[in-house]
């Protein structure tokens, strides 16, 4: 309890490098991509019908469907993550009693997205060009755990704090264009330069200043020039049905990894390389024929994570499963063009296809002369089992009887989008 032996420090460093952040694994990340409030309100659906600059991420061919003129969009977004970790409690005969929650973390993170788009009225082939900045991978994460004595007979104050702090995001700076190939067929291309840095800090902080804690810090800077490129197409079957496809090409992020606070005699870590997969998305929009305009959007995505790798130096450290996403959303436009949105998304995770997530969302908005504000929110919850992020053996405890935690994560997404249309 009074000292952390060098060998324990080495084991701790290894353990934190491997576990770091659980389901939204750091530094690979989790791809929650909602380029604007409309896409969030429909839980990510609407790749065929999103004709704003968010089409750069969803399907660049849909840029051609917007009205002529200049279109600007700005989307502030907030994301919260509440994480609860519990371990099973058994009686002296080995029978399960209950799950004891030992830590609850709830944190908010913010980000900004937006862009500009110009649609041509009279050009026969080129219909739209657009630029935008979108969050590709959001790595922000906070974890804090109080460490107390294993004595339930009396109230205790913490004698140490365990912390994990991950900061940073990868941003996609996109440029795209849409073309009209036939009266009913549009195509689009997009290329996005990825930029950003990631900081990771894992620490044990003792309340007693005479006890030496532990700090493990890693700073990651992108060392290559990754491009996230995509192509798409949208076909108008009839006035009520549109279909489309969108292909994202694979890319690799290479990191130079440095340690701003190395321990004595510690070598600098090796470089890291992460492969992100090729993906394909198929979209459908059906517009109702009744007076009140109801629009059904369905999207199906497949991601080839099994073709990629995560390398530290030249050694592979993880294997992934292919992932699927099924998204459905309904957009209802009332007589005054005020939208009402609802959506649902089902997805598997690349860490383990048995871990699935379900998301529910909704939104609305209001508009004026040449401008529009959309508001949307989404909820998602996932439960899984994982090893303790900070094993009790670091502090003289013993979790050998129940080393696996039950983890419950609840996500909340909120976004507002301001759109301004400047028509010639």
N, C-alpha and C positions, 0 to 999 in steps of 0.2 A: 504493500500500500504506500510506502514511503518513497520508493524509487522505481524507476522504469529501467530494467536491465537492457543493455545494448542488444541482446538477442531478441528481446521483446520488441524493441524499436524496429528492428529489421523485419520481424513478422508483421508488425503493424503497417509499415510502409508497403509491404507486398500486398497485404489484405486490402488496404484502402485504394491502391492502384487498380486492383481487380474489381472491387465492388463500387467504390466511388459513389455513383448515383444509380439507383435501382432501375426501375422500368424505363424512365426517360434517361437512358444510359449516357453518361458523360465520358468521353467527349464526342460520341457519335451523334447523339441528339434525337429528338422526336419531332417529326415533321407535321406540325399543326399549321397548315397554310390556309389563311383566310385573308385574301387581299383587300376586301372591303366588307362593309356591314351587310350588304346583300348576300354575299357568299356565306357569311357566318349565320345569318338568319335562316338559311336553307341547309345548314350543317355541311357546307362544302359542295353541295350540288349546284347545278346551273352553268356548267362549262359551255354548253351550247348557246345559252341566252345571255350570258354576262358580256355585254358589248362595251363596257367601260375599260379603263386601263388595267383593271384586275384581270382582263383576258390575257394579259402578258403571262400570267402564272397559270391560268386555267385552260385556255385554248386561244392562241393568238388569232386564229381565223375569225373569231367572233368580233374582233375589233371592227370589221367591215360593216357590221350591222348597226352601228351607231349613226346618229343623224349628223349632217354636215356641220363643220365648224370646229372650234377649239373647246375641249372638255378638260377641266381640272378637277382633281380629287385629292382629298387629304383625310387620312383615317387614323386617329389616335385609338389605341387599344389597350385594355388592361387585362391581365391574366392573374388569377389567384390559384394557389395550390395548397390544399390542406392535407397533410400527411399524418396518419395515425399508425403507430406501430405497437403491437401487442405480442406477448409471449404466452404460451400455454402454462397453466398452473395445475400441478397434480397433487393428490394427497399422498400419504405415506405408503399407500398400497399400490401406487402407480395409476390410479384412476384419474381421468381428466376432470377438473373442476370448472375452470373458466379461463378466458383469455384476459390477461392483465395488461391494460393499456399503460405503457410507461413513457410515451412521448407523443405530443401533439404539436405539429408545426403548421402555421398558417401564414403565408406571405403573399404580397402583391408585387407584380412586375409590370412595367409599361413599355410600350414601343410605338413607333410611328411609321406609317406607310403612306404612299401616295404617288401621284404622277400626273403626266399631261398627255393628251391625245389630240391629234388633228385628223378629221375626216374630210376627204375631198368630195366635192359634189359632182364635178363634171369629168373627172379623169376616168378613162374607160377601163383601166387595169388596176392601178394602185388606188386603193380605197382608204387606207388609214396608216398612219405612223404613230408610234407611242413610245414614251419613256416612263420609267417608274423605279421606285426603290421599295423592296419588299423583304420581310424577314424570312430567310430561308430556314434557319435553325436557331431556335431560342434555347440557350443553355442555362439561363438564370435559375438558381436553386439555392435554398437555404435550409440548413438542418442544425438544430441545437438540442442537445440532450443533457439533462442534469444527472449527475452521478452521486448516488447516496449509499450509505451503509445498508447491508442486507439485514436490517433489524426493524421489524414491523411493530415492535412493542412501544416505540417512542417516536415522536416527531423529530425529524432530522433536517438539517440544512445541507445543501449540496456541498461536497468537498472538491468537485471538479466539474468541468463542462466539456462535452464533446461537440465539435462543430465541423460542418462541411459548408463551404461557401464556393459556389460556382458562379462566375460572372462572365457575360459576353454573349454575343450573337453573331451569326453569319448573315450578312445582308446581300441580297441579289440586286444589282443595278442593271436593269433590263432595258433593252431596245428591241422593238418589234415592228412588223409591218404586216398588213393584210391585203389580199389581192382578190379580185373577182375573176374566176376562170371561166365560168358560164353564168347565165342569169340566175341559176339556183345554187351554184357551187362556189364557196369561198375557201381560200387557203391562207395560212399565216405562218410566219417564222418568228422566232424570238431567240435572242442571245443575252445571257446575263452574266456579268462579271461578279464573282463572289469575293467578298472582302470582310475582314473582321479578325478579332483575337479573342482568346478564351483564357480566363484566369481561374485556377483551382487552388483552394486552400483547405487542408484538413488538419485539425489541431485538437490537442488535449490541453486544457488550461486548468491548473490546480488553483484553488482558492488560497491555499497556503503558499506564500511567495518563496518559501524555502524548498518547495518541491519542484523539480524540474519537469516541465511539460514537454510537449512535442509539437513541432510544426512541420508540415509537409506542404510545400507550395510548388505549383507548376504554372508557367506562363507559356501559352502556345500562340505563335504567330504563323500565319499562312506563308509558306515558302515557295509555292508554285503560283501559276496564274490560272485558276480553275474557271471554266466557262460552263454554265448550265444552259444548254441549248435545247430547243424544242421546236417541233413543227405540228401543225394542226390543220384540220379541215372541218367545214360545216356545210351540210347539204339541206336545202329546204325542200322537203318531200312534197308538201302542199301547204296551204295557208295555215294549217293547224299543227303540223308535225315537222320538227327539225331533228336531224341526227348529226353527230360529229365524233371525231376521234382526235386524240392528242397524244403525242409521243415525246417523252422526256428522255434525252440521251444520258448515259452514265457519265460521271465525272469523279475525280479523285481530289481530296484535300490532303496536301502534305503540310506538316507542321514542323517548325523549329521549336523545340521544347527547351526552356531554360528554367533554372531553379534560382529565384531571387534570394533565398535564404538557405543555402546548402549547409548540411552538417559537416563537421570536421572530417576530412578524408572522403567525403561522398563524391562520387563521380557524377558528371552531368548526365541526365537521361538521354536515351537515344531519340532520334527523330521518329515521328509517327506518320502513318499514311492510312487514310480511311477511304474506302471505295463506296460511292453512293450509286444506287442501281438505276438501270433503265426501267422505265415504267410506261404503261399505256393506259389511257383512260377513254372509255366510250360513254358518250352522253346522249340523252334524249330529252326533247321538250315537246309537250303536248299542250296546246292552247284550247281551252274550252270554247264552245260555240255559243254559249249563253251570253246574255247581255252583260252580266258581271264577269269580268275577265279573270278566270282562274287558269293558272299555268302550272303544270306538273313537270318537274325536272328530276331525272334519274341519272346517276353517274356510277359507273363501275370501273375500279382501278385495280391493276395488278402490278406489283413491284418485285423485281428479280433480285432480292437481297442475297440469295444463296450464291449468286455469281460474284459477289464482292468479298472483301477481306478487310481486316483491321490489323495493321502491322505495327509493331514496336521494334525498330531496327529492321531486321530481316525475318523476324519470327512472327507468325500468325498467332493472335491471342483470342480470337473469337470466330465462331461460325454462326451464320444467320439463317433464318427461314424466310422464304418468300412470303409476302404480305398482300392482303387484299383489302379494299375499301368499297363499301356499298353505301351510297348517299342518295337520299331522296328528299325533295323539298317542294313545297307548294307556295306559289306566290299569287295572292289574290289582290287585284286592283279594284278599288271601289270607284264609284262614279266620279269622284273628284281626284282620281289617280293616286290616292293614298294607298300604299301597299300594306299588306299583312302577310307575314312570312312565318312558316313553320318548317322544321326539318328534322331528320334523324340520320345518324351515321353509325355504321357498324364497321369495325376494323380489327384485324389481327395485328400482333406486334412482331417485329422482325427478330426479337430476342427469343420468342417462343410462340409458335402459332396457336398454342393452347390458351395463351393469354389474350383475351379479346376485350374490346372497349365498345361502349355504346354511348352515343352523344345525342342529346335533345337540344333544340335551339328554336328561337323565334325572334321576330323583329317587326318593326313598322317604320314609319317616317312621315315626313311632311315636306311640302314643296312650295316655293314661291315663284316669282317671275325670273326665270333663268338660273335658279338654284334649287337644291334639294338636300335635305338632311335625312340620312337613314340611321336607325338605331337597331342594334341586335345584341343578343346574349345567348350563351350556350353553356350547358352543364354536361359533365362527363365524370364517371366514377369507375374505378377499377380496383379489384382486390386480388392479391396474389401472396405467395409465400416467398421469403427471402432470408438470407442469413443476417445476423445482427451486424450493423455497420461498425460498431465498436464492441468487440467481444469483452465479456466480463473478466476474462483471464488477464486483461491488461491491468486490472485493479485488484487482483487477488480473488476474484469471484469465480464461479463455476456454472457455466450454462450447458455442460455436456449432456444433461438430461433433456434439455429442450433448446437446441441451438437454432431452430427455425422460428422466424417471426411471421405473424400475420400482418400484412400491410394493406392499408386502405387509403387510396388517394382520391381526392375529389377536386376536379378542375372547374373553374368558372371563367368564361371568356365574355368580355363586354367590349363593344366597339361602336363608334360613331363615325360616319362618313359624310363629309361636306363635299357636294359636287356643284361646280359652277360651269354653266354652258355659255359660251360666247359665240353666237352664230353670226355669220357675215351678213 
